[in-house]
Amino acid sequence: MPPPPRGRPAAEQRRERGAQDGHSLRERVAGSQWRRRVAARRSLDSFYRIGVGIVGALVVAVGLVTIPLPGPGWLTVIAGLFVLGTEFTWAERLLEFTKRNVRAWTDWLGRQPVWVRLGVGALTAAFVYGVLVVTLHLAGVPGWVPGWVPLWR
């Protein structure tokens, strides 16, 4: 799905992106009763925003580190952006950009012949395997790995 053309009202663009009732994630969180109570106390609000920033940044950092390793790397990055997006406009825009591009990639890949999809899957698996082997080689194979596993011992 192509991005909405520029120059249209922001509310209309949000509706096209699928936001509930034309409100962004940050606006929906800010409109909740508990968040309004926190925002009413300026010092508490500052600590809350700093806490959200730290937690969100840590989740994004863990996600970025785990992207090439087996596991939910990109999912963790998106979760961190979601946390940051509840308080920061730039993170919400980055989350929307990411969702738009992931959707475009999956739509494109879905339109490709089976051999292209299998090739992308094989290349992805080979890359993950290579990163895993190099990581285990540099960090050392843990002692709990059985001896019959063909890794560097």
N, C-alpha and C positions, 0 to 999 in steps of 0.2 A: 504494500500500500504506500503510495508516494506521500511525502509530508504535505500538510496543508499549505496552500499558497500564503505567502506573506502579505500583510496589509489587511487581513481580515480581523475582526474583533477577537480578542483573546478568549472571551467566553465561548464563541463559536468554535474556535480551534480546540478548546478543552473538551467540548462536547464530541467533536470528531474523534478525539483520542480516547473517548470512552470514560471520561471522568464522571462520577456520579453527580447529578444535579448541576453540572457545569462548574463545580468547585474542584480545585486542585487538592491533592493529598494534604499539603500543608494547611490549606484553608479549612479542610474538614477537621483536622486535628486541632487547629487553633479554635475552632468553633465549639469543641466539646466542653462540657462543664468543668471537668477536672483541669483541663489546660487553661481555661479562663481564670480559675482560682490561682493556679501557679503563676500566671502572667500578672495577676493583680499585685503580687509581692515582687518588687523589682529585683531584690537580691536573690530570692529563690529562683526567679526566672532566669537570671544570668547563670546560676549554678546548673540549672536544668539544661539550658542550651549547651553549656560547656560539656556536661555529662553526655548528652546526645551526640555531640561532636566527637568526643573521645570514643564512645562505644561504637558509633558508626564507622569511624576511621579504623579502629581495630578490626572490625568485622571485614571491612574492605581489604585491609592489609593481609589478613589471613587468607581471604579469597584469592587475592593476587598471587600470593606465594603458592597456593595449592592449585592454581589453574593447570600447570603442566603435569601435575601428579594425579594419580587416579583419585577420583572423588568429586565432590560437588563444588569445584572452584568457581565457575561462573555464577552458579546459584548463590554462593556465599557473597560474591561481589554485589550481585543484584540485591540481596538481602541487606547488605550494608548501605547501599545507596537508598534503599527504602527507608531505613532508620534515619539516615541523614536528611532525606527528603521530607521528613515530617517537620523539620525545623528550618531547613535552608533551601532557598529557591534554586540556587545553582545545582544542588544535588538532585532536586526534583526534575530540573531540565535535563540533567545528564541521565537520569533514570528513564525519562521519556525517550530520549535519543537512543539509549541502549535497547529499550523494548521495541522501538520502531525498526532498528537495524537487525535485531534478532528475528523479528517477524519477517522482514524482507529476505533475510538469508534462508530461513526455513521455507518460505514460499518459493524462493528460487530453486532451492535444492529439491523440493517436492515436485517441481515441474521437469526436472532432469530425468534422463533415462536411468534405468536401474544400474547400468554399469558405472555411471558417474557417481551415483549415491554410494555404491559399493566401494568405488575408488576413494572417495572422500572418507568413508568409514575406515578403510584399510590404512590410509595415510595418517588419519587421526590416531588409530590404535598403534601404529608404528612409532609415531612421535611420542605418545605417552609411554610406551614400552622403553624407548630410548632414554627418555628423561628419567624414568624409574631406575634403569640399569646404571646410568651415570651417577645418579644420586646415591644409590647403594654402594657403588664403587668408591665414591669420594667420602661418604659418611661411614662406610663399613657395613657389613652385613650383620644384623642383630644376631645374638646368640640363640634366640628362640627359633630361628629358621632351621628346618631339618637339613641334615647334611646332604641329602640326595638332591636338593634344589641346586640346579646348575648355575650358581653365581660365584663370583670370586670368593674364595675362602683363603 
